[in-house]
Structures are given as C-alpha cells and as structure tokens.
C-alpha cells in the first residue's frame, strides 16, 4: 500500500499507469485493482486526488435522460448511474434522490419539453413527464413568477463528489495500486516494452498507459502523436448559499439545455447548502479558476428569476471550476493498440456519474489491446465518512462517543466536525496535506464562518499531524 508525495520515484516497472487522479482516473485505478496480478500506478501532478475538475462540479448524479441517444456518453452515463448508486450505498457516500425539474419560462422552451421526453425514452427512461404551471408551483412554491411548466425527472440525485473520488482512490490503494502525488508528467517516450514517463520526480516505466489527465489530456495525447481533440477549458463559476436556503428548494431546478450545456441551475447539496450556477465561459488558460465580478453578477441575475428569495440568503462560498470541453459532442475514449495506450478525453460534467462505467470500458479496451488482465478479485469494501446533512455526525452517535470521547469534541461548530473526525482523516489511507484537502474529507472550515472561528484550531491539528492527540 503506497502513497507518496515526495522523493524520487522507485525503479519499478508497472503493467499499467493511469495519468490523472481525478474522479475518472481514480475509478480506472480502482477497476484495474480488481485484477491483482497487475502492477498499477496512479500518478497525479497535484498534491491530492480530485484536485482538478472533480472538486468543482455541480455534484449531480445524472440519469442521462437528456444525453444524445446512441453516443458513448449516453451508454456510459446510464450504466454509471446504476454502478455509482450501488457503490455509494455500500461505501457510505452521501446521496439524495431529490429529482429534477426542467423549468420552461417561455412557449419555445415549453414546446421543447416534449422532445426531451422522447429523448429520455430513447435513452431508456420512461418515468419523465411534463407538468403544468399549477403542479410546478405546488412542488416549488418559491419559484419565480412566469414559469409555464416543467419536465419532471424523478431519478436525478445529488451526491458528494469529493468522497466519491476519495473512495475510489482509497479502495485502489488498499488493493495494491501505487499512488504518486505531486508527480507531473513532462514527457513520454515509446520504448520496446512500453512507455517511459519523464516526471517531475524522475522516470517511470510502464507497459500500458491510460491518459485520464482531464484538462491536459490533449497535451498528453499529442506527445504520443495524436490530434484527435483539443481541450478548451470552460469555466463554471458557482455560488454556495448558506443552509437556511435549503428550505427554499425541493428539487434540482434546471433550465432547458442549450448547446453550451445545461445552463444555470439551482440545486440543493447533500451537505445542506444550495448551489447557484454554473456559468459557461470558454477560455484559453487552463489555470484560470478565479471568480469574476461579471460572472457572479450573471448568476445573481439568473438566480433572481429562478428563485427570487434565494438572493436574500447568505453566500458562504464562491468557487469556479474548469470543464474539459472539446470540439466534439461525445467522450473521446480511444484505444491505440499499436502503442499500448488508451486516451480518456473530453469527459465533461457527466464524468462523475459515468466514472465507474468509464473505468470498466477502459479496462475492456486495455484487454483488447493485448493486456492480460488475469483473474478477478474484488477489493475489500471501504466505509467512508458520510458527510451528508441527513446523516448523523459522529458526535450524535452515542456508541462512538462512548468508545472515543474525541468524537464529542467539536472543532468546527458550523459543520459539526469533531477532533476525532479530523484525526481519522489525518490517519487515513490517503491523508490530506493541506487545509483544503482536510475540508473535503471532513467539512471542517466549509460552513457559515468559513474558518473564521475554527481555522486556527483546524490548522494546528493539521500541522501537528496524527501523532499528537493534545487539545487544540
């Protein structure tokens, strides 16, 4: 069980190396770990798993009702929805099936709903239905005036994206995958028996290579002589509303989609907040994750129409993520048998939902290129901290507190995070190395005060490390 973020890489030859430890890369590593005869490496340029697009999405578990029928994305999202739903239930990942409403604000959008019903049926979803304004406002009484009707999609859910990525990576590492953080791939050389990766921490040899590098997947692809797609980063800015806003919305409220994406939505989160966003800004800079005054003003204008009372609530956080948009309307997942190489590119906002199905598909492609997978052995189940607002936190569980009083010692009161939970994160299989990593694992500093009151205590616990159980 290896997780390394510093020092030179060991002189080990791997059967498969996955580049990119986002939600898709971690899912692929987990799937490969089901074949214990394989020696697998997962390399990530940043200091934690899920640090790119995966940490800044809208956290929706999609049914795929509106995917383009017949595409690879449609098939993998439909398959992935079932796989991830089952995995989340087994692993303690927070999921809420709240359903979605696509709200029509004019006659053209209202007419488009019937086409979406037909598309959903072609994708295998027969439970979507249209509703008039009366039923819509009965379901969502705080909706802004002027809506004409909606399409109800009961299967749409919300999920914790950070715990999902971490669960995949944890299970993979425990099953024998070597995870190398802070390991950026600088060059790739094709050799007689595979590939030689030049990284920021030295060389790594591998027989087969999987490119799950997200925003940088096209750059890696070009190093191997391919120009199948170009990633154009699409920035999505979002507002996170404080928990009292949760009473204002019962479903995921979606606009009728356009060519640029699903548009600005209002969605509850499993953590008890409400999201407003995202924007859709096509950029050139793959590092441009800052928020802008113009983007936030746009969100406020859109939000005021969708749910006017939402704008009276406190904003607890603002963030922006970059989606790996390409010039194509489908995923770009391609096997190159002559190179022992699989590209996994153009994975957009549905990638979280499709992640486990993408992993299975990529593993089949690797087998088709000649990789002998060997026997299957299911990895040991993982149990993740359930960060959902509807689940009891450890301090509310008498059996945990009786066994270990550290679970009763709250450090972050906004999110009810105990010292015991922080200790558990610091001693976990893939421990956090930064305050942001600790936030994603525990919710510490993610609440109303954004660390104003607990920040110093949380930082002290992180800097002390797991060996010091003194009081913060």
C-alpha positions in Angstrom: 0.0 0.0 0.0 1.9 3.0 -1.3 1.0 6.7 -1.3 4.0 9.0 -2.0 4.1 12.7 -2.5 7.8 13.4 -2.1 11.2 12.0 -3.1 12.3 10.2 -6.3 10.1 7.5 -7.8 11.1 3.9 -7.2 12.7 1.9 -10.0 9.7 -0.3 -10.6 8.2 -1.4 -14.0 4.4 -1.2 -14.0 1.9 -3.1 -16.1 -0.4 -0.1 -16.3 0.0 3.6 -15.4 -3.0 5.9 -15.1 -2.2 9.6 -15.5 -4.6 11.8 -13.6 -6.2 11.2 -10.2 -9.5 12.9 -10.8 -12.7 11.0 -10.3 -12.3 9.2 -13.7 -8.6 8.3 -13.2 -9.3 7.1 -9.6 -12.2 5.0 -10.9 -10.0 3.4 -13.6 -7.3 2.6 -11.0 -9.9 1.0 -8.8 -11.2 -1.1 -11.6 -7.7 -2.3 -12.5 -7.1 -3.1 -8.9 -9.8 -5.8 -9.3 -7.1 -7.7 -11.2 -4.4 -8.4 -8.5 -1.9 -9.8 -10.9 -1.5 -6.3 -12.5 1.0 -3.8 -11.1 -0.7 -0.4 -11.4 0.5 3.1 -10.8 -1.7 6.2 -10.5 0.1 9.5 -11.0 -1.2 13.0 -10.2 0.5 16.3 -10.8 -1.2 18.0 -7.8 -0.9 17.2 -4.1 -4.2 15.4 -3.7 -6.7 13.3 -5.6 -9.7 15.1 -7.2 -7.9 18.4 -7.3 -8.9 19.5 -10.8 -12.3 19.5 -12.4 -13.5 16.8 -10.0 -13.5 19.1 -7.0 -15.6 21.9 -8.6 -18.6 20.3 -10.3 -22.3 20.6 -9.5 -22.3 17.2 -7.7 -25.3 15.8 -9.6 -25.8 12.0 -10.1 -27.3 12.2 -13.6 -29.7 9.6 -15.0 -28.5 10.5 -18.6 -32.1 11.2 -19.6 -31.0 14.1 -21.9 -27.8 12.6 -23.4 -27.6 12.3 -27.1 -29.0 8.8 -27.8 -26.6 6.3 -29.3 -23.5 8.1 -28.1 -20.8 6.6 -25.9 -21.6 9.2 -23.2 -25.3 8.2 -23.2 -24.4 4.5 -22.7 -21.8 5.1 -20.0 -23.8 7.6 -18.0 -26.8 5.2 -17.9 -24.5 2.3 -16.8 -22.5 4.5 -14.5 -25.6 5.8 -12.7 -26.5 2.3 -11.5 -22.9 1.4 -10.6 -22.3 4.6 -8.6 -25.6 4.4 -6.9 -24.8 0.9 -5.7 -21.2 1.8 -4.7 -22.4 4.8 -2.8 -24.9 2.8 -0.8 -22.2 0.2 0.0 -19.5 2.8 0.9 -21.5 5.3 2.9 -21.2 8.1 0.3 -24.0 10.7 0.8 -26.7 10.6 -2.0 -30.1 12.1 -2.0 -32.7 11.3 -4.7 -34.4 14.7 -4.9 -35.4 14.6 -8.6 -35.1 17.4 -11.1 -37.5 19.9 -12.8 -36.6 21.4 -16.1 -38.4 24.7 -15.9 -39.9 26.3 -19.1 -40.1 30.1 -19.0 -41.5 30.7 -22.4 -43.5 29.0 -25.1 -40.5 27.8 -27.1 -39.0 26.1 -24.0 -42.4 24.6 -23.1 -42.6 23.1 -26.6 -39.1 21.7 -26.3 -40.1 19.6 -23.2 -41.9 17.1 -25.4 -38.8 16.5 -27.4 -36.9 15.9 -24.2 -39.4 13.3 -23.1 -38.9 11.5 -26.4 -35.1 11.7 -26.0 -35.4 10.3 -22.4 -37.4 7.4 -23.7 -34.8 6.6 -26.3 -32.2 6.6 -23.5 -34.3 4.1 -21.6 -36.0 6.5 -19.1 -39.8 6.2 -19.2 -40.6 7.9 -15.9 -40.1 11.5 -17.1 -43.3 13.5 -17.6 -44.4 17.1 -18.2 -46.4 19.1 -15.8 -48.3 22.4 -16.0 -47.7 25.6 -14.1 -50.1 24.7 -11.3 -48.4 21.5 -10.3 -45.0 23.1 -10.8 -45.7 25.9 -8.3 -47.2 23.4 -5.9 -44.0 21.5 -5.9 -41.8 24.6 -5.8 -43.7 27.4 -4.2 -40.7 29.7 -4.1 -40.1 29.6 -7.8 -40.1 33.0 -9.5 -43.2 34.2 -11.4 -43.8 33.4 -15.0 -42.9 29.7 -15.4 -45.2 27.9 -17.8 -44.5 24.3 -16.9 -41.7 21.8 -16.4 -40.4 18.3 -17.1 -40.1 16.1 -14.0 -37.1 13.7 -13.9 -37.6 11.7 -10.7 -34.3 9.8 -10.9 -31.9 12.7 -10.7 -29.9 12.8 -7.5 -27.3 14.8 -5.6 -24.1 13.2 -4.4 -20.9 14.0 -2.5 -18.2 14.3 -5.3 -15.2 14.6 -3.0 -16.0 11.4 -1.0 -16.7 9.5 -4.3 -13.2 10.3 -5.7 -11.5 9.6 -2.4 -13.4 6.3 -2.0 -12.2 5.1 -5.4 -8.6 6.0 -4.7 -8.7 4.5 -1.2 -10.0 1.2 -2.4 -7.4 1.2 -5.2 -4.5 1.9 -2.9 -5.6 -0.7 -0.4 -5.8 -3.2 -3.2 -2.2 -2.6 -4.2 -2.2 0.4 -6.6 0.8 2.8 -6.0 -0.4 6.4 -5.9 2.2 9.1 -6.7 1.0 12.7 -5.9 3.0 15.8 -6.9 4.1 13.9 -10.0 3.6 15.8 -13.1 4.2 14.0 -16.4 6.6 16.1 -18.6 7.4 13.8 -21.5 6.6 10.3 -22.8 9.0 8.1 -24.8 7.8 4.9 -26.5 10.1 2.0 -25.8 10.3 -1.6 -27.0 8.3 -2.9 -24.0 6.1 0.0 -23.3 6.5 3.7 -22.2 9.0 5.7 -20.3 7.4 8.6 -18.5 9.6 11.6 -17.5 8.0 13.2 -14.5 8.8 16.0 -12.0 10.1 13.2 -9.6 12.0 11.1 -12.0 11.4 8.4 -14.6 8.6 5.7 -14.5 8.4 2.7 -16.8 5.1 1.1 -17.8 3.9 -1.4 -20.3 0.5 0.2 -20.8 -0.6 3.8 -20.4 -4.0 5.4 -19.7 -4.4 9.1 -20.3 -7.0 10.4 -17.8 -5.4 13.8 -17.5 -8.6 15.9 -17.8 -7.8 19.4 -18.9 -4.4 18.3 -20.1 -5.5 15.1 -21.9 -5.0 16.7 -25.3 -1.4 17.7 -24.4 -0.6 14.2 -23.4 -2.3 12.8 -26.5 -0.1 15.0 -28.7 3.1 13.7 -27.1 2.1 10.3 -28.5 1.4 11.7 -32.0 -2.4 12.1 -31.9 -4.5 15.2 -32.6 -8.0 13.8 -32.1 -9.3 16.6 -30.0 -8.5 19.9 -28.3 -9.5 20.7 -24.8 -10.9 24.2 -24.4 -11.4 25.0 -20.8 -14.9 26.0 -20.0 -15.1 27.9 -16.7 -18.1 27.4 -14.4 -18.5 29.8 -11.5 -20.9 28.9 -8.7 -22.3 30.4 -5.5 -22.9 28.3 -2.4 -25.8 29.6 -0.3 -26.0 29.0 3.5 -28.0 26.2 4.9 -31.2 28.2 5.7 -31.6 28.5 1.9 -32.2 24.7 1.7 -35.9 25.2 2.7 -36.5 27.2 -0.5 -35.9 24.4 -3.0 -37.0 20.8 -3.1 -35.7 19.6 -6.5 -32.8 20.3 -8.8 -34.1 23.2 -10.9 -32.7 23.0 -14.4 -33.2 25.2 -17.4 -34.0 23.7 -20.8 -30.5 22.9 -22.1 -28.6 24.6 -24.8 -25.6 23.8 -27.0 -23.3 25.3 -24.3 -24.5 22.9 -21.6 -27.2 22.6 -19.0 -27.1 26.3 -18.1 -27.5 27.9 -14.7 -29.3 25.7 -12.2 -30.3 25.9 -8.6 -29.6 22.7 -6.7 -29.6 21.5 -3.1 -26.4 19.8 -2.0 -26.1 16.7 0.2 -24.3 18.9 2.7 -27.4 21.0 3.3 -26.5 24.1 1.2 -27.8 25.3 -2.2 -25.8 25.8 -5.3 -26.4 28.5 -7.9 -24.5 28.1 -11.2 -22.5 27.4 -13.2 -21.5 29.9 -15.8 -20.2 28.6 -19.1 -17.2 30.7 -20.2 -14.9 29.4 -22.9 -11.3 30.3 -22.1 -7.7 29.5 -23.3 -5.9 29.4 -19.9 -6.2 26.0 -18.2 -5.3 27.6 -14.9 -8.0 30.3 -14.9 -10.1 29.2 -11.9 -10.7 32.6 -10.4 -14.2 34.0 -10.0 -15.1 37.3 -11.6 -17.5 40.1 -10.8 -19.2 39.7 -14.1 -19.7 36.0 -13.7 -21.2 36.4 -10.2 -23.4 39.2 -11.3 -24.8 37.0 -14.1 -25.5 34.2 -11.5 -27.4 36.6 -9.3 -29.5 37.8 -12.3 -30.3 34.3 -13.3 -30.9 33.3 -9.7 -33.3 36.1 -9.1 -35.5 34.9 -11.8 -35.4 31.2 -10.8 -35.8 31.6 -7.1 -36.0 35.3 -6.0 -35.8 34.6 -2.3 -32.5 32.8 -2.8 -30.8 36.1 -3.2 -31.8 37.2 0.3 -29.8 34.3 1.8 -26.1 34.4 2.9 -23.4 33.3 0.4 -21.0 31.1 2.3 -18.6 30.4 -0.6 -17.8 31.2 -4.2 -15.8 28.8 -6.4 -15.0 28.1 -10.1 -14.0 25.0 -11.9 -12.9 24.3 -15.5 -14.6 21.7 -17.6 -12.7 19.8 -20.3 -14.8 20.9 -23.2 -13.8 19.8 -26.7 -14.9 20.4 -30.3 -16.8 17.0 -30.2 -20.2 16.2 -28.7 -19.1 12.9 -27.2 -16.5 11.5 -24.9 -13.1 10.9 -26.7 -12.2 7.5 -25.3 -9.9 5.7 -27.8 -7.6 2.7 -27.7 -4.4 2.7 -29.7 -3.4 -0.9 -29.7 0.0 -0.3 -31.5 1.0 2.0 -28.7 -0.5 0.1 -25.7 -2.3 3.3 -24.9 -5.8 4.4 -24.2 -7.0 8.1 -24.3 -9.8 9.1 -22.0 -10.6 12.7 -23.1 -13.5 15.1 -23.3 -15.1 13.9 -20.1 -17.5 16.7 -19.2 -19.9 17.3 -16.3 -21.4 13.8 -16.6 -18.0 12.2 -15.8 -18.7 11.9 -12.1 -21.8 9.8 -12.8 -20.2 7.8 -15.6 -16.9 7.2 -13.8 -17.3 3.6 -12.9 -18.7 2.7 -16.3 -15.9 4.6 -18.0 -13.4 2.6 -15.9 -15.0 -0.7 -16.9 -15.0 0.4 -20.6 -11.3 1.5 -20.4 -10.3 -1.9 -18.8 -12.1 -3.7 -21.7 -10.2 -1.6 -24.2 -6.9 -2.4 -22.5 -7.7 -6.1 -22.7 -8.5 -5.6 -26.4 -5.0 -4.1 -27.0 -3.4 -7.2 -25.6 -3.2 -6.7 -21.8 -3.8 -9.9 -19.9 -5.9 -8.9 -17.0 -5.6 -12.1 -15.1 -8.1 -13.3 -12.5 -10.6 -11.0 -10.7 -10.6 -10.5 -7.0 -13.0 -7.9 -5.6 -11.2 -5.3 -3.4 -12.1 -5.0 0.2 -15.2 -2.8 0.8 -14.5 0.7 2.1 -16.6 2.7 4.5 -16.3 6.4 4.0 -17.4 9.2 6.4 -20.9 10.2 5.4 -20.8 14.0 5.1 -24.5 14.4 4.2 -26.7 16.7 6.2 -29.3 14.0 6.7 -26.9 11.5 8.2 -26.0 11.7 11.9 -22.5 13.1 12.5 -20.2 11.2 14.9 -20.9 13.5 17.8 -24.6 12.5 17.5 -23.8 8.8 17.8 -23.6 7.7 21.5 -21.8 4.4 20.7 -19.0 6.3 19.0 -18.7 8.9 21.7 -18.7 6.3 24.4 -15.9 4.4 22.7 -13.9 7.5 21.9 -14.6 10.9 23.5 -12.7 12.7 20.7 -15.8 12.3 18.7 -17.7 14.6 21.1 -15.0 17.4 21.0 -16.3 19.7 18.2 -13.7 21.8 16.5 -15.8 23.2 13.6 -19.2 24.1 15.0 -20.7 25.3 11.8 -20.3 21.8 10.2 -20.2 19.9 13.5 -16.8 18.4 12.8 -15.1 16.7 15.8 -11.5 16.3 16.7 -11.9 12.6 16.2 -13.0 13.0 12.6 -10.0 15.2 11.9 -7.7 12.6 13.5 -9.3 9.9 11.4 -8.7 11.9 8.2 -5.1 12.5 9.1 -4.5 8.8 9.7 -6.5 7.6 6.7 -5.1 5.7 3.7 -4.7 8.9 1.7 -4.4 11.7 4.3 -4.8 15.4 3.4 -1.7 17.5 3.0 -3.5 20.9 3.1 -6.4 22.6 4.8 -8.4 22.3 1.6 -7.8 18.6 1.5 -8.9 18.3 5.1 -12.0 20.4 4.3 -13.0 18.0 1.5 -12.6 15.0 3.8 -14.4 16.4 6.9 -16.2 19.6 6.0 -14.0 21.5 8.6 -14.0 25.2 7.6 -16.7 24.7 5.0 -19.6 26.2 6.9 -21.0 29.6 7.5 -17.9 31.2 9.1 -15.5 29.7 6.5 -13.0 29.1 9.2 -13.2 32.4 11.0 -13.7 30.7 14.3 -12.2 27.2 13.8 -9.5 28.0 11.3 -6.6 28.3 13.8 -7.6 25.1 15.7 -8.0 23.1 12.4 -4.7 24.3 11.1 -3.0 23.4 14.4 -4.4 19.9 14.2 -3.2 19.5 10.6 0.3 20.8 11.4 0.6 18.6 14.5 -0.3 15.6 12.5 -1.9 12.4 13.7 0.7 11.6 16.4 -0.3 14.4 18.8 -3.7 14.0 20.4 -3.4 17.0 22.6 -6.1 19.6 22.8 -6.3 22.2 20.1 
